[in-house]
Amino acid sequence: MEINNKLSKEKVEHYLNLTKKAREKATPIPEEGSSDWEKLEIMLKMADDYSSDAQFFMENGDYVRAFGAINYAHAWIDAGVRLRLLDGHGDDQLFTLP
């Protein structure tokens, strides 16, 4: 088995697109105004902030930091699905389903 441990622009772009798909697909479960809604808003802000950071790092050619940031972003979205604050619509490729 060949292991590819090189971090290329294309590889980081793949994960940026994967996280974008996850963010678009996952839909809120709690009712607006509930305490769970407030928690979800915090989680999604973290995901969006890390995604924004990843874009910034990509634009500056820092693929290592971009890769780290986009993985954090995806983890926040995935956690929302896992905690049943977001509906992952059965997609076990984008999310770790509950």
SEBA-655983 format. One record per residue: residue number from 1; residue in one letter; x, y, z of N, C-alpha, C, O in turn. Coordinates in Angstrom, 2 decimals. Example, Ala and Ser with C-alpha at 12.3 -4.5 7.8 and 13.67 -1.06 7.14 Angstrom:
# SEBA-655983
- num|residuo|n_xx|n_yy|n_zz|ca_xx|ca_yy|ca_zz|c_xx|c_yy|c_zz|o_xx|o_yy|o_zz
- 1|a|13.19|-5.69|7.80|12.30|-4.50|7.80|13.20|-3.30|7.80|14.24|-3.32|8.46
- 2|s|12.85|-2.25|7.08|13.67|-1.06|7.14|12.90|0.03|7.87|13.41|1.14|8.04
END
This chain:
# SEBA-655983
- num|residuo|n_xx|n_yy|n_zz|ca_xx|ca_yy|ca_zz|c_xx|c_yy|c_zz|o_xx|o_yy|o_zz
- 1|m|0.85|-1.18|0.00|0.00|0.00|0.00|0.89|1.24|0.00|1.80|1.37|0.82
- 2|e|0.61|2.14|-0.94|1.38|3.37|-1.03|0.72|4.45|-0.18|-0.48|4.69|-0.28
- 3|i|1.51|5.08|0.64|1.00|6.15|1.50|1.43|7.49|0.91|2.60|7.72|0.64
- 4|n|0.44|8.37|0.72|0.72|9.71|0.22|0.65|10.67|1.40|-0.43|11.00|1.87
- 5|n|1.79|11.11|1.85|1.82|12.02|3.00|2.21|13.43|2.60|2.70|14.20|3.42
- 6|k|1.98|13.77|1.34|2.25|15.12|0.84|0.98|15.95|0.91|-0.10|15.48|0.55
- 7|l|1.11|17.16|1.36|-0.03|18.05|1.47|0.01|19.02|0.29|0.80|19.96|0.28
- 8|s|-0.83|18.78|-0.69|-0.86|19.60|-1.89|-2.05|20.55|-1.86|-2.98|20.39|-1.07
- 9|k|-2.00|21.53|-2.73|-3.11|22.46|-2.88|-4.38|21.69|-3.24|-5.46|21.98|-2.71
- 10|e|-4.26|20.71|-4.13|-5.42|19.93|-4.56|-6.03|19.13|-3.40|-7.25|19.02|-3.30
- 11|k|-5.19|18.58|-2.56|-5.69|17.80|-1.43|-6.45|18.71|-0.45|-7.53|18.35|0.03
- 12|v|-5.90|19.87|-0.17|-6.57|20.80|0.74|-7.88|21.29|0.12|-8.88|21.40|0.82
- 13|e|-7.87|21.57|-1.18|-9.10|22.00|-1.85|-10.18|20.92|-1.78|-11.36|21.22|-1.66
- 14|h|-9.75|19.65|-1.86|-10.70|18.54|-1.72|-11.41|18.63|-0.36|-12.63|18.49|-0.29
- 15|y|-10.66|18.85|0.70|-11.26|18.91|2.03|-12.06|20.19|2.24|-13.05|20.18|2.97
- 16|l|-11.65|21.28|1.62|-12.46|22.50|1.67|-13.82|22.25|1.04|-14.85|22.65|1.58
- 17|n|-13.83|21.57|-0.11|-15.10|21.27|-0.79|-15.94|20.27|-0.02|-17.17|20.40|0.04
- 18|l|-15.30|19.29|0.58|-16.02|18.30|1.39|-16.72|18.97|2.57|-17.88|18.68|2.86
- 19|t|-16.03|19.87|3.23|-16.61|20.57|4.38|-17.72|21.52|3.93|-18.72|21.68|4.63
- 20|k|-17.54|22.14|2.78|-18.60|23.01|2.24|-19.87|22.20|1.99|-20.96|22.64|2.34
- 21|k|-19.72|21.01|1.40|-20.87|20.13|1.17|-21.54|19.74|2.49|-22.76|19.73|2.59
- 22|a|-20.73|19.42|3.49|-21.28|19.04|4.80|-22.06|20.20|5.41|-23.14|20.00|5.97
- 23|r|-21.50|21.40|5.31|-22.15|22.59|5.90|-23.49|22.85|5.21|-24.46|23.24|5.85
- 24|e|-23.53|22.65|3.90|-24.76|22.89|3.15|-25.80|21.80|3.39|-27.00|22.08|3.40
- 25|k|-25.35|20.58|3.60|-26.27|19.46|3.74|-26.90|19.38|5.13|-28.09|19.08|5.26
- 26|a|-26.12|19.64|6.15|-26.61|19.51|7.53|-27.63|20.60|7.83|-27.38|21.79|7.60
- 27|t|-28.78|20.19|8.34|-29.83|21.16|8.65|-30.16|21.12|10.15|-30.10|20.07|10.78
- 28|p|-30.50|22.29|10.70|-30.79|22.38|12.13|-31.99|21.53|12.54|-32.98|21.42|11.81
- 29|i|-31.88|20.95|13.72|-32.97|20.16|14.29|-33.73|20.96|15.37|-34.96|20.96|15.36
- 30|p|-33.03|21.64|16.29|-33.76|22.32|17.37|-34.61|23.49|16.88|-34.38|24.06|15.81
- 31|e|-35.57|23.83|17.69|-36.42|24.99|17.40|-35.64|26.26|17.68|-34.87|26.35|18.64
- 32|e|-35.86|27.25|16.82|-35.22|28.56|17.02|-35.60|29.11|18.38|-36.75|29.02|18.81
- 33|g|-34.61|29.67|19.05|-34.83|30.27|20.36|-34.63|29.32|21.53|-34.53|29.76|22.67
- 34|s|-34.57|28.02|21.27|-34.36|27.04|22.35|-32.89|27.07|22.78|-32.03|27.62|22.09
- 35|s|-32.62|26.48|23.93|-31.24|26.43|24.41|-30.37|25.59|23.47|-29.19|25.90|23.27
- 36|d|-30.94|24.54|22.89|-30.19|23.74|21.91|-29.89|24.56|20.66|-28.82|24.40|20.06
- 37|w|-30.81|25.43|20.26|-30.58|26.31|19.11|-29.37|27.22|19.38|-28.52|27.41|18.51
- 38|e|-29.32|27.76|20.58|-28.21|28.64|20.94|-26.88|27.88|20.91|-25.87|28.42|20.45
- 39|k|-26.88|26.64|21.38|-25.66|25.82|21.32|-25.27|25.56|19.87|-24.09|25.63|19.52
- 40|l|-26.26|25.25|19.04|-25.99|25.00|17.64|-25.41|26.23|16.95|-24.49|26.12|16.15
- 41|e|-25.95|27.39|17.27|-25.41|28.62|16.68|-23.94|28.80|17.01|-23.15|29.23|16.16
- 42|i|-23.56|28.48|18.24|-22.16|28.58|18.66|-21.31|27.60|17.85|-20.24|27.96|17.36
- 43|m|-21.79|26.38|17.71|-21.04|25.36|16.97|-20.87|25.76|15.50|-19.79|25.61|14.94
- 44|l|-21.94|26.25|14.89|-21.86|26.62|13.48|-20.99|27.85|13.27|-20.32|27.97|12.24
- 45|k|-20.99|28.76|14.22|-20.09|29.92|14.12|-18.64|29.45|14.16|-17.80|29.95|13.41
- 46|m|-18.35|28.50|15.04|-16.98|27.96|15.10|-16.62|27.30|13.77|-15.52|27.50|13.26
- 47|a|-17.54|26.52|13.20|-17.29|25.87|11.92|-17.04|26.92|10.83|-16.11|26.79|10.04
- 48|d|-17.88|27.94|10.80|-17.73|28.98|9.78|-16.43|29.77|9.97|-15.77|30.11|8.99
- 49|d|-16.08|30.05|11.20|-14.84|30.79|11.47|-13.62|29.97|11.06|-12.69|30.51|10.46
- 50|y|-13.61|28.69|11.37|-12.49|27.84|10.96|-12.44|27.69|9.44|-11.35|27.64|8.87
- 51|s|-13.59|27.62|8.78|-13.61|27.55|7.32|-13.03|28.82|6.71|-12.27|28.78|5.74
- 52|s|-13.40|29.93|7.29|-12.87|31.21|6.83|-11.36|31.28|7.03|-10.63|31.75|6.15
- 53|d|-10.89|30.81|8.17|-9.45|30.76|8.42|-8.75|29.87|7.40|-7.69|30.22|6.89
- 54|a|-9.36|28.73|7.09|-8.77|27.81|6.11|-8.64|28.50|4.75|-7.61|28.35|4.09
- 55|q|-9.65|29.23|4.34|-9.59|29.96|3.07|-8.46|30.99|3.09|-7.71|31.12|2.12
- 56|f|-8.34|31.70|4.19|-7.28|32.69|4.33|-5.92|32.04|4.19|-5.06|32.53|3.45
- 57|f|-5.71|30.93|4.90|-4.43|30.24|4.83|-4.16|29.71|3.41|-3.03|29.78|2.93
- 58|m|-5.20|29.19|2.74|-5.04|28.71|1.37|-4.58|29.83|0.45|-3.65|29.67|-0.34
- 59|e|-5.25|30.97|0.56|-4.92|32.11|-0.29|-3.48|32.59|-0.08|-2.89|33.20|-0.96
- 60|n|-2.93|32.30|1.09|-1.57|32.70|1.41|-0.56|31.56|1.26|0.60|31.69|1.65
- 61|g|-1.02|30.45|0.68|-0.13|29.33|0.39|0.28|28.51|1.59|1.21|27.70|1.50
- 62|d|-0.39|28.70|2.72|-0.08|27.94|3.94|-1.01|26.74|4.01|-2.02|26.77|4.71
- 63|y|-0.65|25.68|3.29|-1.52|24.52|3.17|-1.62|23.72|4.47|-2.65|23.09|4.73
- 64|v|-0.59|23.75|5.27|-0.62|23.01|6.54|-1.67|23.62|7.47|-2.51|22.90|8.01
- 65|r|-1.63|24.92|7.64|-2.62|25.58|8.51|-4.02|25.50|7.90|-5.01|25.35|8.62
- 66|a|-4.12|25.60|6.58|-5.42|25.49|5.92|-6.02|24.11|6.16|-7.21|23.99|6.46
- 67|f|-5.19|23.07|6.04|-5.65|21.70|6.27|-6.11|21.52|7.71|-7.15|20.91|7.96
- 68|g|-5.35|22.03|8.65|-5.73|21.94|10.05|-7.04|22.66|10.32|-7.92|22.12|11.00
- 69|a|-7.18|23.86|9.80|-8.38|24.67|10.05|-9.62|24.03|9.45|-10.68|24.03|10.07
- 70|i|-9.50|23.50|8.22|-10.70|22.92|7.60|-11.11|21.64|8.30|-12.29|21.30|8.33
- 71|n|-10.16|20.92|8.87|-10.52|19.73|9.64|-11.23|20.10|10.93|-12.16|19.41|11.35
- 72|y|-10.80|21.18|11.57|-11.54|21.66|12.74|-12.95|22.06|12.35|-13.91|21.74|13.06
- 73|a|-13.10|22.77|11.22|-14.42|23.20|10.77|-15.34|22.00|10.57|-16.48|21.99|11.03
- 74|h|-14.83|21.00|9.89|-15.64|19.81|9.63|-16.00|19.10|10.94|-17.10|18.58|11.09
- 75|a|-15.07|19.08|11.86|-15.32|18.43|13.15|-16.46|19.11|13.90|-17.26|18.43|14.55
- 76|w|-16.55|20.44|13.84|-17.64|21.14|14.51|-18.99|20.75|13.88|-19.97|20.54|14.59
- 77|i|-19.03|20.66|12.56|-20.27|20.27|11.88|-20.61|18.82|12.23|-21.76|18.50|12.54
- 78|d|-19.62|17.97|12.17|-19.82|16.56|12.48|-20.31|16.37|13.92|-21.17|15.54|14.18
- 79|a|-19.76|17.15|14.83|-20.20|17.07|16.23|-21.67|17.48|16.35|-22.42|16.89|17.13
- 80|g|-22.08|18.49|15.59|-23.48|18.90|15.59|-24.40|17.78|15.14|-25.49|17.61|15.69
- 81|v|-23.98|17.03|14.14|-24.76|15.89|13.67|-24.77|14.80|14.74|-25.82|14.24|15.07
- 82|r|-23.61|14.52|15.26|-23.48|13.44|16.26|-24.32|13.73|17.51|-24.88|12.82|18.11
- 83|l|-24.40|15.01|17.89|-25.17|15.40|19.07|-26.66|15.61|18.76|-27.44|15.98|19.64
- 84|r|-27.02|15.37|17.51|-28.41|15.52|17.05|-28.91|16.95|17.14|-30.08|17.21|17.41
- 85|l|-27.98|17.88|16.90|-28.36|19.28|16.75|-28.50|19.61|15.26|-29.17|20.58|14.89
- 86|l|-27.87|18.81|14.43|-27.98|18.92|12.98|-28.41|17.58|12.41|-28.03|16.52|12.91
- 87|d|-29.20|17.64|11.36|-29.61|16.43|10.65|-28.65|16.21|9.49|-28.54|17.06|8.60
- 88|g|-27.96|15.08|9.50|-27.03|14.74|8.43|-27.68|14.00|7.29|-27.01|13.61|6.33
- 89|h|-28.99|13.79|7.37|-29.78|13.17|6.31|-29.21|11.82|5.87|-29.23|11.48|4.69
- 90|g|-28.72|11.07|6.85|-28.26|9.71|6.59|-26.96|9.59|5.82|-26.58|8.49|5.41
- 91|d|-26.26|10.69|5.63|-25.02|10.67|4.84|-23.83|10.25|5.71|-23.27|11.05|6.45
- 92|d|-23.48|8.98|5.59|-22.38|8.48|6.41|-21.02|8.67|5.74|-20.00|8.21|6.25
- 93|q|-20.99|9.36|4.61|-19.73|9.73|3.97|-19.25|11.09|4.48|-18.05|11.32|4.60
- 94|l|-20.20|11.99|4.76|-19.85|13.32|5.25|-19.84|13.41|6.77|-19.17|14.28|7.33
- 95|f|-20.58|12.53|7.43|-20.77|12.66|8.87|-20.59|11.33|9.60|-20.73|10.25|9.03
- 96|t|-20.27|11.45|10.89|-20.32|10.30|11.79|-21.73|10.30|12.37|-22.04|11.09|13.26
- 97|l|-22.55|9.44|11.87|-23.97|9.46|12.25|-24.17|8.90|13.65|-23.45|8.01|14.10
- 98|p|-25.20|9.44|14.35|-25.51|8.93|15.70|-25.99|7.50|15.66|-26.29|6.92|16.71
END
